[in-house]
Amino acid sequence: MYIWFMPAIKVITPILGDRYYHIFNRGNNGQQVFFTEENYRYFLRLFHQFMHPHVHLLAYSLMPNHFHFLVKTKDSISLLKDGIPENLKDEMDSIPQKKDGILADESLIGKIVSNQFRRFFITYSMAINHQENRTGSLFSKNFKRLEIEDEDYLRYVAFYIHHNPQKHGYVDDFRMYRYSSWLAYNSQKATLLNRELLTELFGGIDDLLEYHKYLHEENELNLLE
């Protein structure tokens, strides 16, 4: 068994470019946010639509009343290459730090990513409110984000996210859970994940799979769900 000692982490706002983040949130007052299998699939399709141009997705797990993502925000060059939301293009053009087609202002990248996350969550919430004939906020106000600066902790967060369905009792073995990225790391099928990026952080797919064979002890993870 690995004994985990958590390094210092910090809640970061705003999100910045070319950084790793653990993104998570739960239903408002702990309520359910996924009701059918199609809801899980729709949530992931929306993530791809809104977030894929702006972040690399390394890991995720979706549970009935909350979710976790491990992402790496793209750098300014990648962000410009993959496209900027129409509603922020005018603001970008007014930024004086924009030089040679590269955004010098990392906080603007964060603003773009945060804006896309909000659009993603609002779009999903509107669909679920319509489906369930409900009104009001579906998710807790302000999605949570932790910047991860330590590679050892980054590897642990990937495990934590994959293990989360088992921790909360949705399955006896997280390896069997359908709504997480774990199965994609045991497959060669096309995926919205950046498998290569996470695999490299572990030193290879064999090391990634080996790391997930053991229960890693939590220590003061009071900011996680």
C-alpha positions as CSV (number, residue, x, y, z in Angstrom):
1,M,0.0,0.0,0.0
2,Y,1.2,3.5,-0.8
3,I,1.0,6.0,2.1
4,W,0.1,9.4,0.7
5,F,1.4,12.6,2.1
6,M,-0.2,15.5,0.4
7,P,2.0,18.4,-0.6
8,A,0.7,22.0,-0.3
9,I,-2.0,22.8,-2.9
10,K,-4.0,26.0,-3.3
11,V,-7.3,27.0,-4.7
12,I,-6.5,29.2,-7.7
13,T,-8.7,31.8,-9.4
14,P,-8.6,32.7,-12.2
15,I,-7.5,29.7,-14.2
16,L,-4.3,30.3,-16.2
17,G,-2.9,28.9,-19.4
18,D,-0.6,25.8,-19.6
19,R,-1.5,24.6,-16.0
20,Y,-3.0,21.4,-14.5
21,Y,-6.3,21.6,-12.7
22,H,-8.7,19.4,-10.8
23,I,-12.2,20.6,-11.7
24,F,-15.1,19.4,-9.7
25,N,-18.6,20.2,-8.5
26,R,-21.7,18.6,-7.1
27,G,-25.4,19.1,-7.5
28,N,-27.0,22.0,-5.6
29,N,-27.6,20.9,-2.0
30,G,-26.1,17.5,-3.0
31,Q,-29.0,16.7,-5.4
32,Q,-28.8,14.4,-8.4
33,V,-27.4,15.8,-11.7
34,F,-27.4,12.7,-13.8
35,F,-30.7,10.8,-14.2
36,T,-30.3,8.6,-17.2
37,E,-27.5,7.0,-19.2
38,E,-28.0,9.5,-21.9
39,N,-27.4,12.3,-19.4
40,Y,-23.9,11.1,-18.9
41,R,-23.2,10.8,-22.6
42,Y,-24.7,14.2,-23.2
43,F,-22.5,15.8,-20.5
44,L,-19.4,14.4,-22.1
45,R,-20.5,15.5,-25.6
46,L,-21.0,19.0,-24.2
47,F,-17.6,18.9,-22.6
48,H,-16.1,18.0,-26.0
49,Q,-18.0,20.8,-27.7
50,F,-17.2,23.6,-25.2
51,M,-13.9,22.5,-23.7
52,H,-11.9,20.4,-26.1
53,P,-10.5,23.4,-28.0
54,H,-9.3,24.9,-24.7
55,V,-8.1,22.1,-22.4
56,H,-6.6,18.7,-22.6
57,L,-8.7,16.2,-20.7
58,L,-6.6,13.6,-18.7
59,A,-9.2,11.9,-16.5
60,Y,-12.8,12.2,-15.4
61,S,-15.5,10.5,-13.4
62,L,-19.2,11.3,-13.4
63,M,-21.4,10.1,-10.5
64,P,-25.1,10.7,-9.9
65,N,-24.6,13.9,-7.9
66,H,-21.1,15.1,-8.7
67,F,-18.2,15.0,-11.1
68,H,-14.5,15.3,-11.4
69,F,-12.2,16.3,-14.3
70,L,-8.4,16.5,-14.5
71,V,-7.4,18.9,-17.2
72,K,-4.5,20.8,-18.5
73,T,-5.3,24.2,-20.0
74,K,-3.7,24.9,-23.4
75,D,-1.0,27.4,-23.9
76,S,-1.6,30.6,-25.9
77,I,-0.3,29.2,-29.2
78,S,-2.5,26.2,-29.0
79,L,-5.5,28.3,-27.9
80,L,-5.2,30.6,-30.8
81,K,-4.7,27.7,-33.2
82,D,-7.8,25.9,-32.0
83,G,-10.1,28.9,-32.0
84,I,-11.4,31.5,-29.6
85,P,-15.1,31.8,-28.6
86,E,-16.9,34.5,-30.7
87,N,-18.1,36.3,-27.6
88,L,-14.5,37.0,-26.5
89,K,-12.8,37.9,-29.8
90,D,-13.5,41.6,-29.4
91,E,-12.0,41.6,-25.9
92,M,-8.9,39.8,-27.2
93,D,-8.3,42.3,-29.9
94,S,-8.2,45.1,-27.3
95,I,-5.5,43.5,-25.2
96,P,-2.3,45.5,-25.6
97,Q,-0.1,42.5,-24.6
98,K,-1.0,40.6,-27.7
99,K,2.2,40.2,-29.6
100,D,3.0,38.3,-32.8
101,G,-0.3,36.4,-32.5
102,I,0.6,35.1,-29.0
103,L,-1.3,36.0,-25.9
104,A,1.1,37.4,-23.3
105,D,-1.7,37.7,-20.7
106,E,-2.1,34.3,-19.2
107,S,-5.1,35.5,-17.2
108,L,-7.0,36.1,-20.4
109,I,-6.5,32.4,-21.3
110,G,-8.0,31.6,-17.9
111,K,-10.9,33.9,-18.6
112,I,-11.6,32.1,-21.8
113,V,-11.4,28.7,-20.2
114,S,-13.6,29.8,-17.2
115,N,-16.1,31.3,-19.6
116,Q,-16.3,28.1,-21.6
117,F,-16.8,26.0,-18.4
118,R,-19.7,28.3,-17.4
119,R,-21.3,27.9,-20.9
120,F,-20.9,24.2,-20.7
121,F,-22.5,23.9,-17.2
122,I,-25.3,26.3,-18.1
123,T,-26.2,24.4,-21.3
124,Y,-26.3,21.1,-19.5
125,S,-28.4,22.6,-16.6
126,M,-30.9,24.0,-19.0
127,A,-31.4,20.6,-20.6
128,I,-31.8,18.8,-17.3
129,N,-34.2,21.4,-16.0
130,H,-36.3,20.9,-19.1
131,Q,-36.0,17.1,-18.8
132,E,-36.9,17.0,-15.1
133,N,-39.4,19.9,-15.2
134,R,-37.5,21.7,-12.6
135,T,-36.2,25.3,-12.1
136,G,-33.2,26.9,-10.3
137,S,-29.5,26.0,-10.1
138,L,-28.6,22.4,-10.9
139,F,-25.0,22.7,-9.6
140,S,-23.5,24.3,-6.6
141,K,-22.5,27.9,-7.3
142,N,-19.0,28.4,-8.7
143,F,-17.4,25.2,-9.9
144,K,-14.3,24.2,-7.8
145,R,-10.8,24.2,-9.2
146,L,-7.5,23.3,-7.7
147,E,-4.2,24.0,-9.5
148,I,-1.8,21.1,-9.3
149,E,1.9,22.0,-9.4
150,D,3.4,18.8,-8.0
151,E,3.8,15.8,-10.4
152,D,3.4,13.2,-7.6
153,Y,0.2,14.8,-6.5
154,L,-1.0,15.0,-10.1
155,R,-0.6,11.3,-10.5
156,Y,-2.5,10.8,-7.2
157,V,-5.4,13.0,-8.4
158,A,-5.8,10.8,-11.5
159,F,-6.1,7.8,-9.2
160,Y,-8.4,9.7,-6.9
161,I,-10.7,10.5,-9.7
162,H,-10.8,7.0,-11.1
163,H,-11.3,5.5,-7.6
164,N,-14.0,8.0,-6.6
165,P,-17.0,5.8,-7.8
166,Q,-15.8,3.0,-5.5
167,K,-15.1,5.4,-2.6
168,H,-18.7,6.6,-2.8
169,G,-20.1,3.0,-3.1
170,Y,-21.5,3.2,-6.6
171,V,-19.4,0.1,-7.5
172,D,-17.4,-2.5,-5.6
173,D,-14.5,-2.1,-8.1
174,F,-13.8,1.3,-9.8
175,R,-12.4,-0.6,-12.8
176,M,-15.9,-1.7,-13.6
177,Y,-17.5,1.8,-13.5
178,R,-18.8,2.9,-16.9
179,Y,-18.8,6.7,-16.5
180,S,-15.1,7.4,-15.9
181,S,-12.0,7.6,-18.0
182,W,-10.5,4.4,-16.6
183,L,-11.8,2.1,-19.3
184,A,-10.3,4.4,-22.0
185,Y,-6.8,3.7,-20.5
186,N,-7.4,0.0,-21.1
187,S,-8.5,0.5,-24.7
188,Q,-7.1,1.6,-28.0
189,K,-10.5,3.1,-29.1
190,A,-10.8,6.7,-30.1
191,T,-11.4,9.0,-27.1
192,L,-11.6,12.7,-26.2
193,L,-8.9,12.0,-23.6
194,N,-5.3,13.0,-24.1
195,R,-4.1,9.6,-23.1
196,E,-0.5,10.3,-24.1
197,L,-0.2,13.3,-21.7
198,L,-1.3,11.4,-18.6
199,T,0.6,8.2,-19.6
200,E,3.8,10.2,-19.9
201,L,3.4,11.6,-16.4
202,F,3.4,8.0,-15.1
203,G,6.3,7.0,-17.2
204,G,4.3,4.7,-19.5
205,I,0.9,2.9,-19.6
206,D,2.3,-0.1,-17.6
207,D,3.3,2.2,-14.7
208,L,-0.1,4.0,-14.9
209,L,-2.0,0.7,-14.6
210,E,0.4,-0.6,-11.8
211,Y,-0.2,2.6,-9.8
212,H,-4.0,2.0,-9.9
213,K,-3.6,-1.5,-8.5
214,Y,-3.1,-0.1,-5.0
215,L,-5.2,1.9,-2.6
216,H,-3.5,5.2,-2.0
217,E,-4.3,6.7,1.4
218,E,-6.0,10.1,1.7
219,N,-4.6,12.7,3.9
220,E,-6.3,16.0,4.6
221,L,-8.2,15.9,1.3
222,N,-11.0,18.0,2.8
223,L,-11.3,20.1,-0.4
224,L,-12.2,17.0,-2.5
225,E,-15.5,15.2,-2.7
